[in-house]
Each structure stands twice: as structure tokens, then as C-alpha cells.
Amino acid sequence: MNSKLSYAIAAILGGSSAGIAYAAPATETESSSDAIQEITVTAQRRTENMQDVPITIQALTAETLTQLNVVTFDDFVRYLPNVTAASSGPGQGSIYMRGLSTTLPGTQGSGGIGSFPNVAVYLDDQSGALPGRNLDVYAADLERIEVLEGPQGTLFGSGAESGVLRYITNKPKLDVTEGNVSAAYEYTSHGDPSSNVQAMINLPLIPDTLAVRAVIYNDSRGGYINNVPGTFVRQSTDTGIHYAGYVNNTPGPATPENSANNNALVANGINTVSYQGFRLSALYKFNEDWNALLTQSYQNMHSQGVFYETSYASGTPAVPLPDLSVQNYVPTYDYDKFENTALTVNGKIGMHRQSASIQSSI
């Protein structure tokens, strides 16, 4: 990595008290200004100071997400030590924690027949883990992102043998009227520009009893991978393989009858991505001990093209391709949509607070 970039990242993470926080006890020699800020988490299904949780946990607060300008999994995973991903595009691939994951083949059927992942993904209290994929939640109006490393099956069920990634959303506030709108236009190096806009509003409807909160977002990201012209001719060793557009099974010279070309798919910046979605939640307070939260979420993610480059063209002899280029002969895309409805009731029975959740997702 470029040394200047290394220093810049270190300055960002070390220069702000709202940076990535770790659950580590303060030493006796630390001054108050050096102490880690108090961050509240729900890693054990109850509200606690992160430093009181006896497990390895990382938390990206809302302020940190804003400072780092990250809104998708591929954006923020680079800032999480011990967390990596083997991915072929947004929402596709496996999450690794401490080097552990369930590796899956890149097949269309992996979502139905593949092995279940062992890193769980949660949107609040709803599991979103899927074979061969991850729920790429757009980080709009989040309270924090929690990363719990190590086996978490006791509290988060199957698929959490290596750890848990949790998206914690902001909840409605009963006594605050607030809102914000943000927009950005960005330049993509060697590619097309990007733009995004998101808006949030929080409205108390009945003082100290009922409030609603809504967030909506639209993010369009320009591509930077080019699909360059190419012609593919079958070889005598390719028996039994039929490439897209190939109409003659007899190997031979490059003629229209026995070769495939990608003329219809040649374009620059083919790997575009868009996120559109909203979240609407309502909080009703029955009394000081009981409340109910109803949340409806929707997200539609579209990606086109591929998110890698190839060094050489198809066929023999191998011809080098320009940087950030591929020769694709078939359309490639990913349409990923999810809807989630959750009703969570929190209450106190005796000396203990209880929570029950009813959720439905598509």
C-alpha cells in the first residue's frame, strides 16, 4: 500500500474519538482524554456499555460511518480488522471472520442448494444470511454496525459459528422533531461518475407516546470495467462445450459460422450499481416499562457487469488486454431485492426486561 495512503488512514482512525471502537479496558495510566468513548451495544440482546461485554466486538458508530463516507458492505469491510470477503460483486460472496467462512461455488443455484454461511448477517433482530450471498444493507440512518467475532450461536442461532455482522437502525424518538437531507456527486477514477441522495424525518405524533421515523435513499454508482471486442473460436480440445452465440460444433478457422463475438455487449463502464430503498418505523410507548416497534424495510439493488478484470483475451494465442478490461460474451447482472416487516415488543417483568419479536422477510 502507498505509504501516504497508509498514513492518511491511520490519521483518520486515530485522530477521532468516534473511530472504530474496540472493547478493551482502560489502563490506570490513561487520562480521561485518552479513554475510549462509551458506546452502547446490544450484542448480548440487552443494552450494555461495549466495554462491559465479555466478547470481542467492534462497532462503527453513525458518526464514524459519516466520517469514512461508507454506506455499503464493500465500503466498510476494509475498516474491520479480522473481517474480509470473497466477493464477485455487491451482495455476492462469503464473509470471513478470523479467516473462517463457508466457501461456495459461484453458481446461480448456490442460493438454494449451497452450504449455509457461518457468518450471520442481521438487520436489527432479523437474520438475513443466505447461502452464497450477504444481505448488502445500505447504511442509511444507522445507529451503528456491530461486528461480533467468534462463535455466537447461543444468541444468534445457526450460521453464526464464525461471528455476526449486525446493522442497528435508528429508532423513532418520541420527543424530537428532526430531519435531514444529504446529496453527493462523485468522480470515479477511470470510469463514470456516481451520485446519491438520502433523506430522513422523525415526527412525534402523540407527545411521549407515539412517533414515526422514515428514511429514503437512492444511490447510483458508475462503472469502471470495460468490455472490449473479442472473437472466440472453438478448439479441438473443447469437445462438449457450447459457448454463447456459437452455432457450429466443428472447430475451425474464425468464420461467422464457427465463432462467437461479443459485439452486442461491448461497452465502457459496464459494472454499474444502484441502490433504492426506504425504511418506515413507528414506536408506541404503552408506559415506562412497555413499548412496541413496528418497522417496514424495502431495498432494491441492481448491479450490471462484473467486478474484476482479466489479463488476456480469449483464444490462442493469448493477447494482453488493457487494464480494467474483460471480454464477456454473455450478459451479466444481479437483481437483489428484499422486504422486511418486524414487530418488536419490549417490556419489563419483575426486575428483568424482556423482548419479543415477530418478523417476516422476503
C-alpha beads as a LAMMPS data file, in Angstrom:
LAMMPS data file: protein, C-alpha beads

362 atoms
361 bonds

1 atom types
1 bond types

-500.0 500.0 xlo xhi
-500.0 500.0 ylo yhi
-500.0 500.0 zlo zhi

Masses

1 110.0

Atoms # bond

1 1 1 0.000 0.000 0.000
2 1 1 1.188 3.508 -0.740
3 1 1 2.818 4.938 2.389
4 1 1 0.924 8.241 2.108
5 1 1 -2.375 6.360 1.939
6 1 1 -1.360 4.300 4.977
7 1 1 -0.627 7.454 6.957
8 1 1 -3.914 9.019 5.878
9 1 1 -5.951 6.015 7.016
10 1 1 -4.056 5.910 10.317
11 1 1 -4.781 9.598 10.837
12 1 1 -8.490 9.119 10.184
13 1 1 -8.799 6.166 12.542
14 1 1 -6.516 7.572 15.236
15 1 1 -7.486 11.240 15.137
16 1 1 -11.162 10.909 16.061
17 1 1 -12.738 9.615 19.224
18 1 1 -15.626 8.366 17.075
19 1 1 -13.473 5.963 15.122
20 1 1 -13.672 2.197 15.155
21 1 1 -14.065 1.233 18.790
22 1 1 -12.803 -1.904 20.471
23 1 1 -13.875 -3.491 23.729
24 1 1 -10.674 -3.043 25.724
25 1 1 -10.427 -1.924 29.364
26 1 1 -8.738 1.388 30.120
27 1 1 -5.445 1.254 31.969
28 1 1 -4.776 3.114 35.196
29 1 1 -2.295 5.418 33.452
30 1 1 -4.755 6.623 30.837
31 1 1 -6.053 10.144 31.156
32 1 1 -9.715 10.958 30.627
33 1 1 -8.945 12.431 27.216
34 1 1 -7.332 9.156 26.110
35 1 1 -10.135 6.892 27.319
36 1 1 -12.324 5.147 24.783
37 1 1 -15.721 6.790 24.472
38 1 1 -18.680 4.921 25.896
39 1 1 -20.595 3.096 23.168
40 1 1 -23.846 1.284 23.873
41 1 1 -24.356 -2.076 22.145
42 1 1 -26.878 -4.923 22.217
43 1 1 -24.506 -7.790 21.453
44 1 1 -25.992 -9.901 24.262
45 1 1 -29.623 -8.998 23.491
46 1 1 -29.612 -6.267 26.127
47 1 1 -28.337 -2.701 26.237
48 1 1 -24.803 -2.507 27.667
49 1 1 -21.634 -0.457 27.583
50 1 1 -19.453 -2.099 24.939
51 1 1 -16.525 -2.370 27.371
52 1 1 -18.673 -4.493 29.705
53 1 1 -19.379 -7.121 27.029
54 1 1 -17.062 -10.150 27.562
55 1 1 -16.583 -10.911 23.863
56 1 1 -14.536 -9.456 21.023
57 1 1 -16.666 -6.762 19.436
58 1 1 -16.146 -3.871 17.040
59 1 1 -18.600 -1.030 16.493
60 1 1 -18.838 1.510 13.710
61 1 1 -20.940 4.377 15.044
62 1 1 -23.121 6.612 12.889
63 1 1 -20.553 9.399 13.190
64 1 1 -17.780 7.054 12.055
65 1 1 -19.781 5.889 9.038
66 1 1 -20.294 9.532 8.051
67 1 1 -16.631 10.437 8.522
68 1 1 -15.462 7.477 6.452
69 1 1 -18.183 8.073 3.838
70 1 1 -19.174 4.398 3.747
71 1 1 -22.679 3.112 3.021
72 1 1 -22.322 -0.469 1.716
73 1 1 -20.656 -3.644 2.911
74 1 1 -17.855 -3.384 0.335
75 1 1 -17.200 0.178 1.571
76 1 1 -16.801 -0.506 5.286
77 1 1 -15.387 -4.055 5.349
78 1 1 -11.911 -2.637 4.631
79 1 1 -12.007 -0.861 8.014
80 1 1 -12.810 -4.033 10.011
81 1 1 -9.770 -5.986 11.249
82 1 1 -10.187 -9.774 11.024
83 1 1 -13.112 -9.368 8.587
84 1 1 -12.729 -9.963 4.843
85 1 1 -14.923 -11.032 1.963
86 1 1 -14.533 -13.173 -1.144
87 1 1 -16.969 -11.470 -3.463
88 1 1 -17.828 -11.338 -7.161
89 1 1 -19.927 -8.194 -6.764
90 1 1 -22.282 -6.342 -4.393
91 1 1 -24.304 -8.730 -2.237
92 1 1 -22.480 -11.763 -3.621
93 1 1 -19.912 -13.867 -1.870
94 1 1 -18.865 -15.054 1.564
95 1 1 -17.879 -13.084 4.667
96 1 1 -14.788 -14.283 6.546
97 1 1 -14.153 -13.611 10.232
98 1 1 -10.783 -14.609 11.651
99 1 1 -10.175 -16.393 8.345
100 1 1 -13.201 -18.686 8.712
101 1 1 -16.141 -18.945 6.329
102 1 1 -18.088 -21.362 4.185
103 1 1 -16.667 -21.098 0.667
104 1 1 -19.254 -21.564 -2.071
105 1 1 -19.054 -22.022 -5.838
106 1 1 -20.230 -19.121 -7.964
107 1 1 -23.313 -20.805 -9.353
108 1 1 -26.784 -19.425 -9.840
109 1 1 -28.205 -22.205 -7.678
110 1 1 -25.967 -21.537 -4.685
111 1 1 -28.726 -19.516 -3.007
112 1 1 -30.906 -22.636 -2.914
113 1 1 -28.526 -25.581 -2.810
114 1 1 -25.289 -24.133 -1.404
115 1 1 -23.932 -24.579 2.098
116 1 1 -25.276 -22.231 4.765
117 1 1 -22.764 -19.496 5.714
118 1 1 -21.150 -19.426 9.143
119 1 1 -21.057 -15.626 9.481
120 1 1 -24.557 -14.391 10.326
121 1 1 -25.932 -11.092 8.969
122 1 1 -28.665 -9.334 10.966
123 1 1 -30.835 -6.291 10.281
124 1 1 -31.725 -5.320 13.862
125 1 1 -33.151 -8.631 15.155
126 1 1 -33.891 -10.207 11.751
127 1 1 -31.470 -12.739 10.274
128 1 1 -30.527 -12.025 6.661
129 1 1 -27.954 -14.754 5.996
130 1 1 -28.293 -16.557 2.661
131 1 1 -26.137 -19.247 1.009
132 1 1 -23.617 -17.722 -1.382
133 1 1 -24.722 -14.154 -0.676
134 1 1 -24.836 -11.493 2.001
135 1 1 -27.619 -9.037 2.721
136 1 1 -25.978 -5.852 1.452
137 1 1 -27.957 -3.372 3.539
138 1 1 -27.459 0.249 2.510
139 1 1 -26.207 2.065 5.625
140 1 1 -28.741 4.894 5.654
141 1 1 -29.779 6.290 9.063
142 1 1 -27.993 3.583 11.053
143 1 1 -27.225 3.905 14.746
144 1 1 -24.192 1.630 14.383
145 1 1 -22.800 -1.531 12.837
146 1 1 -21.734 -4.245 15.285
147 1 1 -19.222 -6.983 14.489
148 1 1 -19.130 -9.895 16.963
149 1 1 -16.188 -12.211 16.390
150 1 1 -16.118 -15.875 17.357
151 1 1 -18.968 -18.387 17.868
152 1 1 -22.300 -16.622 18.546
153 1 1 -24.751 -19.499 18.087
154 1 1 -26.217 -19.234 21.606
155 1 1 -27.804 -15.831 20.938
156 1 1 -27.888 -15.699 17.132
157 1 1 -28.643 -19.276 16.080
158 1 1 -27.216 -21.337 13.262
159 1 1 -24.904 -19.737 10.743
160 1 1 -23.030 -17.735 13.401
161 1 1 -20.123 -20.112 14.086
162 1 1 -17.513 -17.547 12.983
163 1 1 -19.323 -14.404 14.081
164 1 1 -22.141 -11.942 13.435
165 1 1 -22.477 -8.711 11.453
166 1 1 -25.372 -6.585 12.743
167 1 1 -26.945 -3.468 11.209
168 1 1 -28.627 -1.486 14.019
169 1 1 -31.064 1.121 12.718
170 1 1 -32.032 4.392 14.369
171 1 1 -35.365 4.091 16.162
172 1 1 -38.111 6.739 16.312
173 1 1 -37.660 9.405 19.005
174 1 1 -40.769 10.269 20.993
175 1 1 -39.863 13.848 21.891
176 1 1 -37.790 15.108 18.942
177 1 1 -38.777 16.538 15.571
178 1 1 -35.812 16.281 13.244
179 1 1 -34.864 15.611 9.663
180 1 1 -32.019 15.888 7.204
181 1 1 -31.253 15.590 3.511
182 1 1 -27.862 14.814 2.007
183 1 1 -26.711 14.529 -1.594
184 1 1 -23.405 13.891 -3.308
185 1 1 -21.896 13.754 -6.763
186 1 1 -18.660 11.792 -7.089
187 1 1 -15.970 11.171 -9.664
188 1 1 -14.991 7.569 -10.390
189 1 1 -11.367 7.120 -11.429
190 1 1 -11.151 5.583 -14.924
191 1 1 -14.945 5.340 -15.012
192 1 1 -18.318 7.046 -14.889
193 1 1 -19.485 9.481 -12.173
194 1 1 -21.674 8.485 -9.219
195 1 1 -24.431 10.265 -7.314
196 1 1 -26.547 9.640 -4.231
197 1 1 -29.270 11.263 -2.171
198 1 1 -30.910 10.273 1.107
199 1 1 -33.437 11.902 3.397
200 1 1 -34.699 11.233 6.936
201 1 1 -37.512 12.634 9.059
202 1 1 -38.577 11.894 12.653
203 1 1 -42.025 13.074 13.796
204 1 1 -43.642 12.716 17.255
205 1 1 -47.374 12.207 16.634
206 1 1 -48.550 11.862 20.236
207 1 1 -46.284 13.516 22.830
208 1 1 -44.248 10.948 24.777
209 1 1 -46.415 8.146 23.301
210 1 1 -46.158 7.705 19.516
211 1 1 -43.517 8.686 16.953
212 1 1 -42.640 7.692 13.393
213 1 1 -39.326 7.773 11.550
214 1 1 -38.755 7.418 7.804
215 1 1 -35.654 7.255 5.618
216 1 1 -35.410 7.027 1.827
217 1 1 -32.305 6.707 -0.367
218 1 1 -31.171 6.434 -3.985
219 1 1 -27.546 5.723 -4.896
220 1 1 -26.229 5.245 -8.455
221 1 1 -22.594 4.195 -8.852
222 1 1 -20.736 4.499 -12.125
223 1 1 -18.821 1.613 -13.642
224 1 1 -15.100 1.357 -14.362
225 1 1 -14.724 -2.055 -16.074
226 1 1 -14.767 -2.065 -19.899
227 1 1 -15.992 -4.961 -22.028
228 1 1 -13.722 -4.882 -25.089
229 1 1 -14.415 -6.502 -28.507
230 1 1 -13.458 -10.131 -28.929
231 1 1 -13.984 -13.227 -31.063
232 1 1 -13.846 -16.739 -29.703
233 1 1 -13.143 -19.809 -31.830
234 1 1 -13.592 -23.339 -30.550
235 1 1 -10.547 -25.528 -30.326
236 1 1 -10.343 -29.239 -30.973
237 1 1 -9.921 -29.749 -27.222
238 1 1 -13.238 -28.045 -26.438
239 1 1 -15.462 -31.067 -27.041
240 1 1 -18.775 -30.861 -25.293
241 1 1 -18.558 -27.122 -24.529
242 1 1 -21.022 -24.749 -26.194
243 1 1 -20.223 -21.070 -25.805
244 1 1 -22.903 -18.405 -26.063
245 1 1 -23.597 -17.450 -29.663
246 1 1 -21.767 -20.479 -31.072
247 1 1 -23.781 -22.198 -33.811
248 1 1 -21.360 -24.776 -35.241
249 1 1 -19.798 -27.542 -33.161
250 1 1 -16.973 -28.147 -35.632
251 1 1 -13.662 -26.470 -34.660
252 1 1 -12.088 -24.491 -37.441
253 1 1 -10.909 -21.076 -38.595
254 1 1 -12.541 -17.851 -37.393
255 1 1 -15.587 -17.631 -39.626
256 1 1 -19.052 -16.342 -38.708
257 1 1 -20.348 -19.916 -38.724
258 1 1 -17.982 -21.339 -36.106
259 1 1 -17.060 -18.381 -33.879
260 1 1 -18.704 -16.228 -31.234
261 1 1 -18.294 -12.478 -30.813
262 1 1 -19.394 -10.050 -28.136
263 1 1 -20.185 -7.089 -30.399
264 1 1 -23.627 -6.583 -28.863
265 1 1 -22.163 -6.318 -25.354
266 1 1 -19.109 -4.108 -25.980
267 1 1 -19.287 -1.034 -23.724
268 1 1 -17.321 1.039 -21.231
269 1 1 -18.118 1.155 -17.524
270 1 1 -20.281 -1.974 -17.585
271 1 1 -20.276 -2.613 -13.801
272 1 1 -22.852 -0.068 -12.637
273 1 1 -24.664 -0.459 -9.295
274 1 1 -27.787 1.206 -7.937
275 1 1 -29.465 1.077 -4.521
276 1 1 -33.015 2.316 -3.932
277 1 1 -34.950 1.789 -0.740
278 1 1 -36.819 3.097 2.262
279 1 1 -37.468 2.253 5.900
280 1 1 -40.526 3.325 7.903
281 1 1 -40.850 2.659 11.629
282 1 1 -43.362 3.554 14.336
283 1 1 -42.723 3.401 18.095
284 1 1 -45.631 3.258 20.582
285 1 1 -44.960 3.641 24.306
286 1 1 -47.593 1.986 26.490
287 1 1 -45.946 3.042 29.762
288 1 1 -42.477 3.384 31.289
289 1 1 -41.892 -0.378 31.064
290 1 1 -43.547 -1.423 27.787
291 1 1 -43.307 -0.300 24.148
292 1 1 -43.831 -1.718 20.667
293 1 1 -41.827 -1.014 17.492
294 1 1 -43.175 -1.746 14.005
295 1 1 -40.701 -1.450 11.093
296 1 1 -41.109 -1.916 7.357
297 1 1 -37.958 -2.043 5.191
298 1 1 -37.538 -2.331 1.440
299 1 1 -34.431 -2.298 -0.750
300 1 1 -33.794 -2.918 -4.432
301 1 1 -30.198 -3.374 -5.581
302 1 1 -29.290 -3.696 -9.281
303 1 1 -25.787 -4.394 -10.496
304 1 1 -24.590 -4.901 -14.054
305 1 1 -21.425 -6.398 -15.458
306 1 1 -18.556 -7.915 -13.495
307 1 1 -16.277 -6.547 -10.785
308 1 1 -12.956 -7.974 -11.861
309 1 1 -10.537 -7.628 -14.771
310 1 1 -8.886 -10.262 -16.981
311 1 1 -5.305 -10.020 -18.195
312 1 1 -5.652 -11.743 -21.552
313 1 1 -8.185 -12.087 -24.349
314 1 1 -9.995 -15.318 -25.151
315 1 1 -8.462 -17.841 -27.513
316 1 1 -4.967 -18.736 -28.643
317 1 1 -2.512 -17.082 -28.758
318 1 1 -3.264 -15.103 -25.594
319 1 1 -3.405 -11.367 -26.313
320 1 1 -2.972 -8.944 -23.372
321 1 1 -5.987 -6.784 -22.558
322 1 1 -5.890 -3.172 -21.333
323 1 1 -6.204 -2.518 -17.602
324 1 1 -9.726 -2.734 -16.148
325 1 1 -10.981 -4.749 -19.130
326 1 1 -12.732 -8.052 -19.806
327 1 1 -14.091 -9.918 -22.808
328 1 1 -17.565 -11.095 -21.818
329 1 1 -19.805 -12.929 -24.259
330 1 1 -22.994 -13.156 -22.182
331 1 1 -24.963 -10.534 -20.211
332 1 1 -24.100 -10.409 -16.502
333 1 1 -26.288 -8.816 -13.841
334 1 1 -27.641 -9.191 -10.307
335 1 1 -31.090 -8.048 -9.216
336 1 1 -31.326 -8.310 -5.434
337 1 1 -34.478 -7.169 -3.614
338 1 1 -35.587 -7.657 -0.038
339 1 1 -38.590 -6.650 2.059
340 1 1 -38.751 -6.987 5.814
341 1 1 -41.552 -6.368 8.317
342 1 1 -40.731 -6.562 12.028
343 1 1 -42.825 -6.083 15.177
344 1 1 -40.801 -5.958 18.387
345 1 1 -42.360 -5.643 21.848
346 1 1 -40.128 -4.675 24.775
347 1 1 -41.253 -4.895 28.375
348 1 1 -40.223 -5.400 31.944
349 1 1 -41.421 -8.327 34.046
350 1 1 -40.306 -8.061 37.631
351 1 1 -36.682 -6.977 37.681
352 1 1 -35.903 -8.123 34.147
353 1 1 -36.630 -6.548 30.778
354 1 1 -37.932 -8.893 28.075
355 1 1 -38.160 -8.553 24.301
356 1 1 -40.309 -10.474 21.833
357 1 1 -40.052 -10.061 18.077
358 1 1 -42.308 -11.155 15.206
359 1 1 -40.744 -10.711 11.791
360 1 1 -41.391 -11.509 8.171
361 1 1 -38.957 -11.135 5.289
362 1 1 -38.900 -11.768 1.538

Bonds

1 1 1 2
2 1 2 3
3 1 3 4
4 1 4 5
5 1 5 6
6 1 6 7
7 1 7 8
8 1 8 9
9 1 9 10
10 1 10 11
11 1 11 12
12 1 12 13
13 1 13 14
14 1 14 15
15 1 15 16
16 1 16 17
17 1 17 18
18 1 18 19
19 1 19 20
20 1 20 21
21 1 21 22
22 1 22 23
23 1 23 24
24 1 24 25
25 1 25 26
26 1 26 27
27 1 27 28
28 1 28 29
29 1 29 30
30 1 30 31
31 1 31 32
32 1 32 33
33 1 33 34
34 1 34 35
35 1 35 36
36 1 36 37
37 1 37 38
38 1 38 39
39 1 39 40
40 1 40 41
41 1 41 42
42 1 42 43
43 1 43 44
44 1 44 45
45 1 45 46
46 1 46 47
47 1 47 48
48 1 48 49
49 1 49 50
50 1 50 51
51 1 51 52
52 1 52 53
53 1 53 54
54 1 54 55
55 1 55 56
56 1 56 57
57 1 57 58
58 1 58 59
59 1 59 60
60 1 60 61
61 1 61 62
62 1 62 63
63 1 63 64
64 1 64 65
65 1 65 66
66 1 66 67
67 1 67 68
68 1 68 69
69 1 69 70
70 1 70 71
71 1 71 72
72 1 72 73
73 1 73 74
74 1 74 75
75 1 75 76
76 1 76 77
77 1 77 78
78 1 78 79
79 1 79 80
80 1 80 81
81 1 81 82
82 1 82 83
83 1 83 84
84 1 84 85
85 1 85 86
86 1 86 87
87 1 87 88
88 1 88 89
89 1 89 90
90 1 90 91
91 1 91 92
92 1 92 93
93 1 93 94
94 1 94 95
95 1 95 96
96 1 96 97
97 1 97 98
98 1 98 99
99 1 99 100
100 1 100 101
101 1 101 102
102 1 102 103
103 1 103 104
104 1 104 105
105 1 105 106
106 1 106 107
107 1 107 108
108 1 108 109
109 1 109 110
110 1 110 111
111 1 111 112
112 1 112 113
113 1 113 114
114 1 114 115
115 1 115 116
116 1 116 117
117 1 117 118
118 1 118 119
119 1 119 120
120 1 120 121
121 1 121 122
122 1 122 123
123 1 123 124
124 1 124 125
125 1 125 126
126 1 126 127
127 1 127 128
128 1 128 129
129 1 129 130
130 1 130 131
131 1 131 132
132 1 132 133
133 1 133 134
134 1 134 135
135 1 135 136
136 1 136 137
137 1 137 138
138 1 138 139
139 1 139 140
140 1 140 141
141 1 141 142
142 1 142 143
143 1 143 144
144 1 144 145
145 1 145 146
146 1 146 147
147 1 147 148
148 1 148 149
149 1 149 150
150 1 150 151
151 1 151 152
152 1 152 153
153 1 153 154
154 1 154 155
155 1 155 156
156 1 156 157
157 1 157 158
158 1 158 159
159 1 159 160
160 1 160 161
161 1 161 162
162 1 162 163
163 1 163 164
164 1 164 165
165 1 165 166
166 1 166 167
167 1 167 168
168 1 168 169
169 1 169 170
170 1 170 171
171 1 171 172
172 1 172 173
173 1 173 174
174 1 174 175
175 1 175 176
176 1 176 177
177 1 177 178
178 1 178 179
179 1 179 180
180 1 180 181
181 1 181 182
182 1 182 183
183 1 183 184
184 1 184 185
185 1 185 186
186 1 186 187
187 1 187 188
188 1 188 189
189 1 189 190
190 1 190 191
191 1 191 192
192 1 192 193
193 1 193 194
194 1 194 195
195 1 195 196
196 1 196 197
197 1 197 198
198 1 198 199
199 1 199 200
200 1 200 201
201 1 201 202
202 1 202 203
203 1 203 204
204 1 204 205
205 1 205 206
206 1 206 207
207 1 207 208
208 1 208 209
209 1 209 210
210 1 210 211
211 1 211 212
212 1 212 213
213 1 213 214
214 1 214 215
215 1 215 216
216 1 216 217
217 1 217 218
218 1 218 219
219 1 219 220
220 1 220 221
221 1 221 222
222 1 222 223
223 1 223 224
224 1 224 225
225 1 225 226
226 1 226 227
227 1 227 228
228 1 228 229
229 1 229 230
230 1 230 231
231 1 231 232
232 1 232 233
233 1 233 234
234 1 234 235
235 1 235 236
236 1 236 237
237 1 237 238
238 1 238 239
239 1 239 240
240 1 240 241
241 1 241 242
242 1 242 243
243 1 243 244
244 1 244 245
245 1 245 246
246 1 246 247
247 1 247 248
248 1 248 249
249 1 249 250
250 1 250 251
251 1 251 252
252 1 252 253
253 1 253 254
254 1 254 255
255 1 255 256
256 1 256 257
257 1 257 258
258 1 258 259
259 1 259 260
260 1 260 261
261 1 261 262
262 1 262 263
263 1 263 264
264 1 264 265
265 1 265 266
266 1 266 267
267 1 267 268
268 1 268 269
269 1 269 270
270 1 270 271
271 1 271 272
272 1 272 273
273 1 273 274
274 1 274 275
275 1 275 276
276 1 276 277
277 1 277 278
278 1 278 279
279 1 279 280
280 1 280 281
281 1 281 282
282 1 282 283
283 1 283 284
284 1 284 285
285 1 285 286
286 1 286 287
287 1 287 288
288 1 288 289
289 1 289 290
290 1 290 291
291 1 291 292
292 1 292 293
293 1 293 294
294 1 294 295
295 1 295 296
296 1 296 297
297 1 297 298
298 1 298 299
299 1 299 300
300 1 300 301
301 1 301 302
302 1 302 303
303 1 303 304
304 1 304 305
305 1 305 306
306 1 306 307
307 1 307 308
308 1 308 309
309 1 309 310
310 1 310 311
311 1 311 312
312 1 312 313
313 1 313 314
314 1 314 315
315 1 315 316
316 1 316 317
317 1 317 318
318 1 318 319
319 1 319 320
320 1 320 321
321 1 321 322
322 1 322 323
323 1 323 324
324 1 324 325
325 1 325 326
326 1 326 327
327 1 327 328
328 1 328 329
329 1 329 330
330 1 330 331
331 1 331 332
332 1 332 333
333 1 333 334
334 1 334 335
335 1 335 336
336 1 336 337
337 1 337 338
338 1 338 339
339 1 339 340
340 1 340 341
341 1 341 342
342 1 342 343
343 1 343 344
344 1 344 345
345 1 345 346
346 1 346 347
347 1 347 348
348 1 348 349
349 1 349 350
350 1 350 351
351 1 351 352
352 1 352 353
353 1 353 354
354 1 354 355
355 1 355 356
356 1 356 357
357 1 357 358
358 1 358 359
359 1 359 360
360 1 360 361
361 1 361 362
